[in-house]
Amino acid sequence: MKDYFRTREAPANIDNRLPVARPGLIFIIISALFFLLGLLLDWDCFRNFFFVLTLFIIWFFRDPARPTPPPGFGLSPADGRVIVIEDVQYNPYTQAPAKKVSIFMNIFNVHVNRLPLDGRLLSQTYFPGKFLNASLDKASEHNERNALILETGEGRVAVVQIAGFIARRIVSWVREGQSLERGRRFGLIRFGSRVDLYLPPDSEIMVGLGQQVLAGWSPVWRSRT
C-alpha cells in the first residue's frame, strides 16, 4: 500500500494555535533553510526561488482561526466550491439512502478540514485508489480517500476526504471512538482535493451548486442539533 495516508494524535492538532497547519511546518522549515543557505552564499537566483517558495508554503498551509457558529445547521467540512448536490439511493459508507454534497478544494483554498456536527467517530476507513481530478464524479468512487462515519443527533453522517490529481497525502487527526465537536479540525488534504458529505435523506440543503463555502463556518444543511 502506498504510504499516502497519515494519522496523528488528535489533541496536539485539533486545537492548533499556530497560523499554519502543523503538517506544513517541516516543509516551511526546509524551504527556509535553503533560503538562508542561498543568502549566506550570495546565490541570488537560488535565494530568491526559496524565498518565494517559503512564502507559498506558508500561505498554502495557512490555518485561520474561526469561531464556531451557533447550532441549528450543519457546517461545511471544507473550504471550496459546491460541485454536487444529489440524492443517492445507496450510500456505500452507511449502507442507506443519503443526500450527497461534494465540495471541491483547489490549490488556492485552505485545506484544513473541520467537523460538520458534534458526534462520536464510529469508524474511519482508508481506501487506496487513483488520483483522478477530484472534480470528476468518479473521483468519489475511484480515488484515494478516507471515510469517517459520525454518529450524530441527525443519525449517521459520512465525511469522506478524497485526494485529487495533485494531492498525495490525506492527514487525519482523529481516532475511532472519540467524541468530536462541531467546527473542530479533523484533518487535512494537500493540494487540489475534495470532501464528500453523505447526510440523512430528509436533510434540508442550504447551499447551491457553485457556491463557495468555508470549513467550520458556512451552513450546508439545517440541523436538529
N, C-alpha and C positions, 0 to 999 in steps of 0.2 A: 504494500500500500504506500503510495506517495505520501510524504510527511508534510502535507499542506495544513492539516487541521491541528490546532493547538488549544489546549485548555490551560487555565491558570486558576490559582486560588482566588475566590471571589472577593474577600474583604479588602485586599490591597488595591483592587482595580475598580470596584463599583463606586467607591467614594473617592474618585480621583480629584485631587485638589490642584493638579497641575493644569496649565493651559493647553497641554498636548496629551494625547493618549500615551500611556506608558509603553506599549509595544513600539512606539516610534522613537523612543529615547536612544536606543542603540544606533539607529540609522542617523539620527541627528548628531550624536557624538562622533561617529566615524567620519561623517562628512565634514564636520567642524575641524577635526584633527587634520584632515587632508588640506583644508583651507589654511590652517595655521602653518602646516609644512610649506605650502606654497608661499605664504607670507614670509617665513624665515629664509627661504631660499631665493626669494625675489623672482619667482616664476609667475609672471603676470597672468598669462592665459590659464595656467593651472589654478592659481589662486582665485581668479575671477569665476571660473567654472564652478569650483566647490563653494564659493560664497553664494552664488545663485542657487546651487543645488541644496545647500543647507537651508536657505530661506524657503525653498519649495517644500522640503520635507517637513519643516516646522509648520508651514501653512497646511499641508496635506493632513497631518496628524493632529490638527487643532481639535480641541475638545472643549467647546464653550460650556460654561455653567448655565443651566436652565432651570428655573423654578418649575415645580410640577403643578399644573393647573388643577383646580378643584375637581372632584369626582363628578360623574354624570355622563362621561363619554370615554371611549377607548382611544388611546393615543397612538400616533404613528410610531412604529418601531425604528424608522429610518428617515434621514433627510433624502429628498429626491422628488421624483415625478411619478404620479399615479399612472400606471400603464395598463392595468387590468382591474375591472370590477365585473365579476360574473358569479352566477350560481353554478356550483358543481354538485353533481348527483352523488359522487363518491370522493370523499377526501381520504387519500391514502394514509394519512397520519393519524386520524381519529376514526377511520372506517365509518364515516357518516356523511350525510349531505352537509354542505357548508356554503357560506358566502366567501368568495376569494377576492382579496385585494392585494395587488402587487405594486411595489414601489421600486423604481429603478434609480440607482445611485450612479452618477457619472463621476469622473475623476475630480470634479470641482466641488462635490458635496462633502460635508462632514461624514465620516464613515463609522463613527461610533453608534452602535445600536442601543436602543432603550426599550424597556418593557412597556407594553400597552396597557396592562391591567395588573392589579395585585393578584397573586396566585401562588400555588405550590408547583414546583417543577416536577411533573410526574416522570418524564423521560427526556433524554437528549440522545439523538441518534445521528451519527455521521455517515454520509453516503459518498463514497468515492465516485467520480464521474468525469465528464468532459469539461471544457472551458469555452463553451459557445458564448456568443454575445448574450449578455444577461437580459437584454430587452426582448429577446425572442421567446415565444410561448413555450417552445420545447426545452428551454433552459430549466424550467421548473421540474422537469422530469429527468433530464439527462446530465445536468451539471453537478459538479462537486457541491455538496450542501450539508447543512447541519440543522436538524429539525428539533425544536423544543416544543413539548406538549405541556401546557399550563392548565391546571385545574383552578378555575376561577368562579366567581359568583355568577358568571354568564354561562357556565358549563366549560367544556374543554375547548381551548383555543390553541391553534398551532401557529408558531412563528418560525419561519424557515429562512435561514441565511443561505444565500446562493452565490457562489463565486462566479465571476464573469470571465470575459475574454482575457483581460489583463490580470485580474486578481488571482493570486496563487496562495492565498493564506486566509483561512477563516479562523478567528480567535474567539473563544468562548471563556467567560469568567464565572460561570455558574456550574453548580453541581446538582444532580438529581436529588430530590427530597428537600431542597431548600425552599423556604418561604420567601418570595421575592416581592418587591414593592413597585408599584406603578411609577413609571418615569425614570427608574434607575438604569444605569448602564449594565448591559449584559454581555456585550461582545463587540467585535469589530471585523469588518471585511476590507482588505486592502484593495484599493483602486476600483475600477468600474464593477459594480455588483448589483445585487437585488435582494429584497426581502419580501417573501410571500406571507400574507396573513390568511388563515382559514378560520372563519368566525361562525357562530351559530347561524343557521339558515334564515332565521327571522330577524337578523340584525338590521337596523336602520342605518344605512351608509350615509355619511355626511360629507363625503368628498366626491369630486367628479374626475373623469379622465383628463389627464394633462395637468391636473392641479399640482402645485409644488407644496410639499409638506415638510415639517421639521420633526425630528425624532424627539419624543418626550414632551411635545408641545402641541402639535396640531391634532384636532379631533378627527377621528376617522369614522367612528360609529357611535350611536347613542348607547349608553351602558346603564345597567341597573345597579352598578356598584361604583 
